[in-house]
Amino acid sequence: MLGFVPSLLVRSGISVKEAGLLLGVTTLLFIPSVLAGGAVVQWMARPEMVLSVGILAYAAGMVALPVAPPWPTLIAVGLLGGLPTGLLVSAPTAVLRPEGRGVGIGFFYTAYYVGMTLLPPVAGRLQDALGGAAALYFGVAAIFAALPSYLAFRAVAGADQSGRV
């Protein structure tokens, strides 16, 4: 989002200043969204629902962005898109034994940062090759992949009766 939404907004006729302001506001809205996501998971005890709402709202907003009014779309993305963050980041701790947690979390963040390093250039190549909102849609597909991945993770973790790896 941070790399490709501003150029999409500018191509749609929004000034660079307004695009920067809108993306800045959206990004700031992720802060309370992440906090609210953790609170809602604790309150509802339905992590899959919070994850689904957050990812689906984010994906729907990003898919709609090229044709929808940008301000309400990105405000909604900012308010709802951060809901699953805490749940996703804390997932490995639910299955790792304390003595293996350091290595497990190290692996988790290594994979995360490898993805954050490699996926934006792939999105850029797609954008250069296909134009339009190709990078945005690639990002949506990558984020949307978190939903079945998390559900599979929970199923595998739940299959282990001890609950710890």
Secondary structure, DSSP 8 states (H G I E B T S, - for coil): -TTTHHHHHHHTT--HHHHHHHHHHHHHHHHHHHHHHHHHHHHH--HHHHHHHHHHHHHHHHHHTTTS-HHHHHHHHHHHTTTTHHHHHHGGGGTS-GGGHHHHHHHHHHHHHHHHHHHHHHHHHHHHHH-TTHHHHHHHHHHHTHHHHHHHHHHHHHHSTT---
